[in-house]
Amino acid sequence: MVSALGPNGAPLQMPASIPLGLGHQVDTRSSFQLVIPEDSRRVADTFVAALARGVGVATIHMPNSPESALLLHYLDLREEHGIILRVVTADDGPEDDPRGPVRATELQPTKPRLGTMIKNETASIMSVDRATTLMLGWAASDLVGRSTLEFVHPDDQVRAIDNWMSRLTGEHGYSVQSARLRYLCKDGSWLWLETSNDFQLQDDGTTVVVAQLLDVSEEMAAVEALRHNEQFLRRLTDTVPVGLFHIAGDNRVVFVNPVLRGLIGDVPIRSLSDLTAVMSAEGPALESAITGVMTNGLDADLELTLSVDGARSRSVRVTLRSVESEGKILGVLGCIVDVTDLRRMADTDVLTGLRNRRALLGDLEDELIRHAGNVSVIFADLDGFKLVNDQYGHQAGDQVLAAVADRLRLALRPGDLIGRLGGDEFIVVCPGVSDPPSAMAVAWRLQSALESEIVVPGISVNIVASFGVACGTPMVTADELISRSDSAMYESKQAPGRHLTLARV
């Protein structure tokens, strides 16, 4: 393997004055690319020795066979040929060398990465060096006399022409123009080459273009892989059914996906303060959680209520995770899932559509806190409902229960809450009502709603319910109110013709 180097170690075109003959392989890689990292210092010292003494020799190991030893020679031929000649040969050292000698026939050929092409003013190829033919696989006779564009990928030809014409129009003010283009190889593949065109005026007034062709296929493959990954991740974040956002370390919001846009509406989100503002009253809780993750890197999960522009509130679950590199926190990734429908399903009685027992008890506890105990509870139980199931069947009984639920719901005041405890038992919560007359008035409305016959497919029945009313007081608990209203309901059920009883305090 032979190479021509300049005094700075950079690869040069092999001068025609050096007859290589057959059996030599021109390699245009830098010396450091030839060897394993551990040999880099030895290579540098040997090159300096060659500049000082005319020759330098060192044992090296190449990345493709690091267990085998080779000899690296530097010969200072600047006076005769204007180059430093680099030669890599087999190391014919001792046979007992554990790394073993390497014969020339065992060297794996490597494709050069830098070639030279000479073109005229119309971009026709005048000559190419051996490295170019090795990179592309074409013989020199296949290339010379043909236009460069014949070998440039169709998608890159406009860029190639623009790059060429920018020099002619004086657009950049310097003679060397560079562009990354795909060149056709003889085997039909395409090779990315960074083409640097150096326009040189000759003594006879003509211009020749010296093009340096650098193989950048590995770099472009990495760029393409990165672009593919970015596109994949973008498509992924666009399609997952959750809202996603990314906050940088300076509190800038650098990414928001379409799902989150759909949740928050057409609201500009550029910073952490913009994001927390859409959370209405719960914005401080979100900001505190994000700041905590940014500070200590600990994961955070919380549930918040999202309300934008006065629209219906949405229950959301927020997951926060830190973005770290080398122990440093660079930002926060957030995931927002709309759990409104899931929560509604978990809180709803499937048969009647009313609040279920768990949800209504939670509502009652919240209202007792909000109104300092000024809440009344009305307990309703259908009398003799078992006869409906026995006579008409459970399917008809379920239809009657659903009809009863609809009538009770329509009889409520705005702000009242109703739920089904189970079976034929219902609970009504009246926030802000603590005086017996007002609570009893609501109970009378509920009782009146059931006076007329209930008609469902196939049957018509009269339904009578017994009601118990309990009025709250400061420090009363939800369980106490439910128990008192339940006792009052049983008292009214046992008193013929009453059907409505106010619990004793």
N, C-alpha and C positions, 0 to 999 in steps of 0.2 A: 504494500500500500504506500503510495507516494503522494506528496502534496507540495504545492508551492506556497510559501508564506512570505509576508512582508516583515520588515524589522520590528513591527508591533505584534507579530504573531497572527495577523489576520490572513485568511486564505486568499490567494491570488490565482489568476489564470496561469496554467503551466506554460512557460515560454516555449515557442517552437524550436528554440536552439537546444533544447534538451531532448534527445531522442530516447523515448521510453521503450520502444519496441514492444514485443508481445509479453504477456504474463504480468504486466503491472496494472494495478487498479488505482485510479485517481480518486482520492478522498478529499472532499472540500470542507469537512467539519473542522471546527477549531480543535486544538490539541486537548483542551479540557473536556470536550465532548467525547473524545476517544477513550478516556480512561475512567476508572472508578474514582470516586471522590478522594479516597485515601492516597492516590498517586498524584493528585493535583500539585502539591508543593514540589515533588520531585520533578515533574514536568517543567514547572516554571524555572527551577534552578538549572535544569539541563539546557533550556533555551537560552538563558542568560550566559551560561558557560560557552555555548556555541557562538554567541555574538562576540565574546571576549577572546576565545581561543580558536574559533573556526570550526570546532566540532564538539558535539556533546552526545553522550549515549547514556540511556537509563533503562532499567527494567520496569515494565508497566503491565497492567492487567486491564483488559477491556470489559465493559459491562456485560457483553453477551457471553463471555467465558472468564469470569473473574478468578477461577481456580487455576488458570493457565497463564504462564509468563511469556511476554513478548519483549522485543528490544525496540526502543525508540531511538532513532538517530536524527540529529540536526546537523546539517552541513551548510556552512556559510558560503554561498555561491553568488554573493551580491556583485563582486567585481566582474565575474565572467558572465553571469546570466541575470543579475538584478533580483535574486530571490534567496530565501533560506529554504533549502530542500529538506523536507521531512520524510523519513522512510521508516516504516514499521516492518520488522522481519521476525522470523521465528527466533526463539531463544534456544540456541544449541548448547545449553548449559549441561551440568552433570545429570546423568540419567537417573540418579537417586534423588533429584530435586522432588520433594513431595508434590509440587504443583505440576511437575512433568514438563518436558520440552514440547513445544508446539511446532509442527512442520508447516511450511508454507501451504501445502495442500489442504491443511485443516482450517485455514482461516476462512471465516464466513464472509462472503462479499457483502459490502454495504453500499447502498445507493447514495451518491453525493447529494448535498442539499443546496449547493450554489453553483449555478452555471452562467455562462455568458453567451449572448446572442448579438450579432451585429446586423443592423437594419439600415436601409436607406431612407430617404425623406418620405417615401410613400409607404413605409412600414413593410416593405418586402425584405425577407430574410436574406442576408448576404453570406453569413457564416455563423457557425455555432461551435462551441468547444465540446470536448468529449463528455464533460460533466452533464451538459444539457441533453446530449443523446442518451446518456445513461438514465437520467431522470425521467425522460419522456418515452424512451424505448425506440424512438425513430432513429434511422440512420441520418447522417448529415445530408445525404443526397435527397432524402424524403422532405427535408425542411427548406433547404436553400432554393431561392427563386420563388417561393410561395409567400403569400400575404400572411402576416401574423394572425389576422382575424380568422383565417381558415382553421386555426387551432384553438381559438378562444370560444368558450361556451357561449351559446346564443344569448343566454340571459345576462352575460357579462360584457357583450360587445358594445353596448351603448356606453357603459362606463369606460371601457378601453378607448373608445373614440373620443369621449370627452376629455380623458386624461391626456391623450395625444394632442388634441386641438388646443388645450389650455396653454401649452408651451408656444404654439404657433401664434396665438393671439396675445401672448405676453400677459396672461392673466395673473400669474404668480410672480413673475419677475426673476425666476431662477431657472436653470436649464434642466435640472434633474426632476422628473415627475415619477411618482410611485402610485401603483394601484394593485389591488389584490384581485387576481383573475384565475379562472379555472382553464387549464390547458388540456387538450385532448392527448391522451397517451395512445401508443400503438395498440395496446390491448383493449382499447375502447373505454377505459376508465378516465376519470378527470382528476387532475392534480392541481391543488391550490398553489400558486406561485405569486410571490410579491415581486412585481415587475418594476424596476427602477430604470427609466429611460434617460440616458445622459446624451443630450444633443451636442455634438462636437463639430465645429466648423473646421474644414480641412483647408490646406494651403491653396488648393485649386478652386476654392469657393463653394465646394459642395459640402453637404452636411451628412454625417453618418451618426447613427444612434447606437450607443453601446448600452445594451440592456442587461442588467444583472437580474438573474432569476433565482429568488430564494424560496426554497420549499417551506411553506407554512401550513402544510396539510394537517399536521398534528394540532397546531394551534386552532385552525379553523374547525377541525373536528370537535375540539373542546368547546369552542364558541357555539357550534351548532348543537352540541349536547346540552349546553347551558340554556340556549334559547328554547330547545325542546322542553326541558324541565320547567322553565319559567312559564311556557305556554300551557303545559300540563297542569301546573299548580294554579294558574289563573283560571283555567277551565274548571278545575276542581272546586276552587273557592266560589266560582259563579254558580255551580250547580248544587252544592250541598245545601240542605234545607235549614241552615242556621246562619245567623248573622256573625260576621267576622270583622275584627278590626285590629290594627297594629299601631301601637303608640311608641314612638322613638324615645330615646333617653332625655331629649329636651322637651318632652310633652307634646310634640307634634304628632298629629294623626296622619300617618303616611299611607294607610290603606283602609278602605271600607268596602265590603263586597255588596253586590246588588241586593241580597236578602236583607241585610241590615238597613240599606237605603229604603227598602219597602216598609220596614218597621218604623223608622224614624221620620219618613216622609222627605220632602224636598227641603232639607235643612242643611246648610253648609257645615261640614265637620272638618275643621282644620287643626284643632287643638283639643287637649284634654278638657278644658273648660267648655268648649262647644259640645262635646260628647255628654258631659255630666249635666249640661243645661237641659237637654231633652228628657232627662229623667225626672224633671219636675222636683218635687220635694225630696226625692230619694237620691238626687244628684250628689250631695255630700257623702253619702254612704259609698257610692261607687268611686268617687274621687279618693276617698280615704283608703279603700281597698287597693286601687291601682297604685297609689303612692306607696303603700306597704309592700306590694310586690316589687316595685321599682327599687325600694330601699333594701329589703332583706332577701328578695328572691324566693320567698315562700309562696306556694300556690294559694289561691283564694277562690272560694265559691260562695255565691250569695244569690238570694232571690229578691227581685225588685218589681216595682210597678212602673210601667212605661206609659206615659200619657203625652201625646204630641198635639199641640194646637187645639186642646179641648176635646180631642177625639176620645172614643171609648178606651178606657185603660186596659192595658195588656199586662198579664203576669209573665215575667221573663226570669229565666235562670241564667246567671252570668258566671262564666268560668274564666279565670285569669291565670296566665302562666308567664313566667319570665323568659326573656330571650337573652341567652348568655354566650359569651365567647371568652375563653381563657380566664374564667373566673370573674369576668366583669359583666354586669347587667347592662345590656344595650337597649332594652325596651320591654314592652309587655304585649303579649298576644291575648286577645279577648274573644270569647265565643258567647253569643247571646241566643238563647233558645226560647221561642215563644211557647209557653206552657199553659196559656190561657184555656185552650180547649181541653187539654189533658186534665187541668185542675177542675174545670167545669164538669168533666165526666166523672172525676173522682168524688166530686161534691154533690152529684145529682142522683136522686132516686130514679132508677131506670123506668119504673112503671108509671109514675105520676109526673115526672119532670120537676118535682119540687126538690128542695134541699134535703139531703139525707141526714141521718141522725148525727153523724160526726161533724158535718159542716154546720148544721144549725146550732149545735152546742158551742162550736167555736164562735159563731156569729153572736150568740147570746153573751158569751164572755166578753167579746169585744165591745158590745153595746153597753154592758154594765159598767165597763171602765170608762167609755166615752161619755155616758150620761150619769155617772156617779150613783148608780143604783136605781135611777128613775126609769125603770123598764118594767113592763107588765108581760106576763106569759099566760096564754090561753091554751089549755089542754083539751083536745076534742077526741072522743072515742065513739065510734058508730055502734048503736044498740042493735043487737040481734043480727049482726052482719053474717055470722056463721050460717044462718038459715039461707042466705042468698047463695053462698057457695054450695051448700048441700042440695038446694033445689034446682039451681041453674048451672052449676059447675063452676070450676075455678076460673075458666077463661071469661065467663060472663061476670064473675065477681071482680076480676081485675079491671074489666071495662067500667064497672060501677065505681070502683075506687078512683079510677082516672077521672071520671065525671065529677065525683065529689071534690077531688082536688081542684078541678077547674072552677067549680062554683065557689069554693072557699077562697081561691086566689083572687077571683073577680070581686069578692066582697071586702077585700082589704083596703086600708087607706094607703096613700103613697108613703113609702118608707117602712111599712110593716113587712115582716119576714115570715115565711111559712115553710114548714118542712114536715116530712113524714118520718115518724119514729120507727115505723114498722107495722105490719099487719094493717089494722084499721085505725091506728092512732096518729093524730096530727098535732103539731105544736105551732102556735102563732106567737111571734115576738113583736111587741109594740114598743119601740124605742121612744123615750121621752114621755111616756105615760106611766104615772105612778099613783094617780088618784083613782079610787074604785069606780066612781061613776063613768069616767072616760073609758076605763078598761071594760066595764060591763057593757057599755054601748057598742064597743067593737064586737064583743061576744054575741050580743043580740043580732047584729048584722050577719054574723056568720051562721047563727041558728036560722035566721030568716031565709038565707040563701039555700037552705036544704028543705024548705017547706013543700015545694012542688015536687011532683013525681020526677024521677030520673029515668030517662028513656035511653036505652042502648039497643043495638041490634038484637031483636028477638025477645026482649023483655022490657017491662015497665014496673018500677018498684018505688015504694015510699021509703025514704031513709030518714031515720031519727038519730040524732047525735046528742051525747051528754057532754057538757062543757064545764071545765073548772078554771077559775080565774085566780091568779096570784099577782099581787102588786109588789114591786121591788122596793127596797130601802137601802140606804147607804151601807156598804160592807156586806150586802147579801151576796151569796155565791150563785152560780148558774145551777148547780145541783140542788141547792135549797129551793130555788124558785120552781124548778121542774117538779121536785117532790111535793111542794105545797099545792101546785096546780093539779097534779095527779091525784092527790088526796081529795081535793075539792071536786074533781070530776067523778070520782067514785061515790062521793057523798050525794051528788046530784043524780047519779045513775040509780042509787038505792032509794031515792025519794020519788015515788010515782008522780008523773006529771010535771016535775020541776025541770029537769034537764039542764039547769044552769045554776052553778053555785060559786060564790066568792069565797076564796080561802080565808081562814082566820089568820091573823098575824100573830 
